[in-house]
Amino acid sequence: MCITRLGRVLALNGSRVTVEFLDTELIKDIDVSMVKSVARNSFVEVFGDVALCLISPRQVKSRQKLAIEIRKRAVET
């Protein structure tokens, strides 16, 4: 199973960006060569050290709510 993470772009450096991951606040440089129109403060979906796509702030909120619900249910069982 592939698990992706969401991050906010903090800085641009050619085909690499500095991203703050939303789940851990870890900051890491990742490759964005597969994604067009990356800008500072945009959100990306990341697998490994590679950005797969841009995602909207609305999608981020939805996914964060889903992650919270999954964690709650995991604790209940």
C-alpha positions as MATLAB code, in Angstrom:
seq = 'MCITRLGRVLALNGSRVTVEFLDTELIKDIDVSMVKSVARNSFVEVFGDVALCLISPRQVKSRQKLAIEIRKRAVET';
ca = [
       0.000    0.000    0.000;
       1.274    3.467   -0.883;
       0.918    6.152    1.730;
       1.178    9.735    0.604;
       1.629   12.812    2.735;
       0.460   16.381    2.351;
       2.790   19.333    2.568;
       2.875   23.083    2.141;
       5.586   24.569   -0.062;
       7.790   26.965    1.884;
      10.502   27.763   -0.681;
      11.353   27.055   -4.316;
      14.742   26.013   -5.658;
      14.408   24.951   -9.298;
      12.957   21.434   -9.485;
      13.212   21.056   -5.705;
      11.152   22.729   -3.000;
      11.201   22.922    0.752;
       7.998   21.436    2.136;
       6.495   21.437    5.614;
       4.537   18.218    6.079;
       1.146   18.840    7.646;
       1.034   15.675    9.730;
       4.335   16.150   11.571;
       5.544   19.678   10.778;
       8.742   18.042    9.477;
      10.503   20.213    6.905;
      12.184   18.484    3.967;
      13.400   19.169    0.428;
      11.515   17.244   -2.256;
      11.521   16.900   -6.042;
       8.682   18.691   -7.857;
       9.802   18.044  -11.433;
       6.565   16.115  -12.177;
       4.297   18.950  -11.010;
       3.558   22.132  -12.949;
       2.798   25.540  -11.472;
       4.199   24.933   -8.010;
       4.284   28.154   -6.002;
       5.141   29.176   -2.472;
       2.306   28.253   -0.045;
       0.757   25.774   -2.469;
      -0.043   22.280   -1.218;
       1.412   19.098   -2.686;
       0.811   15.388   -2.265;
       4.137   13.632   -1.669;
       5.314   10.031   -1.876;
       8.875    9.396   -0.770;
      10.783   12.508   -1.785;
       8.668   13.258   -4.876;
       5.636   15.530   -5.245;
       2.897   13.749   -7.179;
       0.410   16.588   -7.647;
      -0.895   19.896   -6.378;
      -3.928   19.776   -4.107;
      -6.355   22.498   -3.154;
      -6.752   23.911    0.360;
     -10.258   22.406    0.356;
      -8.818   18.948   -0.365;
      -6.280   19.428    2.425;
      -9.026   20.173    4.965;
     -11.058   17.195    3.808;
      -8.096   14.837    4.048;
      -7.109   16.141    7.468;
     -10.631   15.507    8.769;
     -10.520   12.014    7.294;
      -7.136   11.288    8.915;
      -8.482   12.384   12.316;
     -11.510   10.113   11.910;
      -9.314    7.166   10.917;
      -7.086    7.682   13.973;
     -10.128    7.871   16.274;
     -11.582    4.646   14.894;
      -8.224    2.878   15.148;
      -8.096    3.733   18.846;
     -11.677    2.501   19.387;
     -10.942   -0.990   18.058;
];
